[in-house]
Amino acid sequence: MNFEIRTDIYPGSVVPKNAAENADGEQFLNRSFFLTDGVMLSQIKEISGIDGSTLQNWVKRGWIGNTVNKKYSKNQLARILIINMLRDTMHLEEIDYLLKYVNGTINWEEDDIIPEARLYAYICRIIDGSAEQGISSMEKLHEYISASVCDYAETVPGARERLQNALGVIISAYFASLAKEKTRGLFLELRKRAEKETEERARLMSGMVIPQRMKSDASFPGNK
């Protein structure tokens, strides 16, 4: 199935790229934290389009980390956007496992191999590059992921491979969400067309004229 890779909005957000002067993923996050060290829940809702009760549920379940003075950090915003972009095709528990695979315990940075903000920046870079190069196979995608993280410096042995594996799942899930969206659109189009055809048949049946032969048969004595 062919589908267009969306690059008009930032993944996991409702923010159009043209509203942020087509900044890359890292610049987009930095803009959200210009002159501030944290953003409020209302700002998170505005950026992500997620309702407050859902966000608070994620916090309670330990998926976002603790806030400071009710403010979310840049890494927490990135984490929220990543969860949001994946939840259409992955269970939340699977997303939580995936992020723990990358960075371990949520409130302990010592076991992190990459800040979530930089992980999000890599995601944006790979999605944009995949669209530009027309990447359509998993083999090409993995090659492109490897090339895209060439500037990553390992914090521990094996960290690069771990990062690439996680990015492979994240980007594949993103492509799956696009395929799901495409499938949904095709189904709605099919149903709309089928309903229109049904209405047209009903209209023709209601206005159908009885053939002349059937009218003449009704005059025979045996048919009275």
Residue, then its C-alpha position, 0 to 999 in steps of 0.5 A: m500500500n502506498f501512503e504519503i509520509r506526513t511532514d506537515i505537522y510535528p509527530g505527536s503534536v497538532v502544531p503545523k510546521n509552517a507555524a514554527e517556520n519549518a523548524d526541525g524537531e530539536q528547534f521546535l522543542n527549544r521554541s516551546f521552552f524559550l525563556t522558561d525552564g518548564v511548561m504548564l499542563s495547559q501548554i502541553k495540551e495545546i501542543s499535543g492536543i491531548d486532553g488533561s485527564t489523559l495526561q494526568n493518567w499518564v503521570k499517575r501511571g509513571w509514564i511521564g515522570n515527576t513534574v517540578n512546580k507543576k511544570y513539565s521539562k523539555n524531555q517530558l514534553a518530548r516523551i509525551l509527544i513520542i507516546n502520543m505518536l505511537r499510541d494509535t498502533m501500540h498499546l501504552e504498556e508496549i510504549d512504556y516498555l520501549l522507552k524503558y528499553v532506551n532509558g531505563t527508570i523514568n526518574w533516574e537519568e543515570d541509566d539514560i542513553i539519550p535525552e528524550a528531547r534528542l530522541y524526538a529530534y532523531i525521530c523527526r529527522i528520520i521521518d522527514g528524510s524518509a519522505e524526501q528520499g521515498i524510503s519504502s522498504m524496511e531494509k532501506l529504513h534501517e540503513y537510513i536510521s543508521a546513517s541518521v544517528c551517525d553523530y550519536a556518541e555512545t554513553v555505554p557500549g551497545a548504546r548505539e545499537r539499542l538506540q537504532n533498534a528502538l528507532g526502528v520500532i518507533i518509525s515502523a509504528y509511525f508508518a503503520s499508523l499512516a497505513k491505518e489512516k489510509t485504510r480507514g480513509l479507503f473504507l469510509e470512501l467505499r462505504k460512502r459510495a456503497e450507500k450512495e449506490t443503495e440510495e440510487r437503487a431505492r430511488l429507481m425502484s420507487g419510480m419503476v414503471i410496471p411493464q405493459r405485459m404485466k398490466s395485460d396479464a392482470s386482465f386475464p380471468g384466471n388472474k382476477 
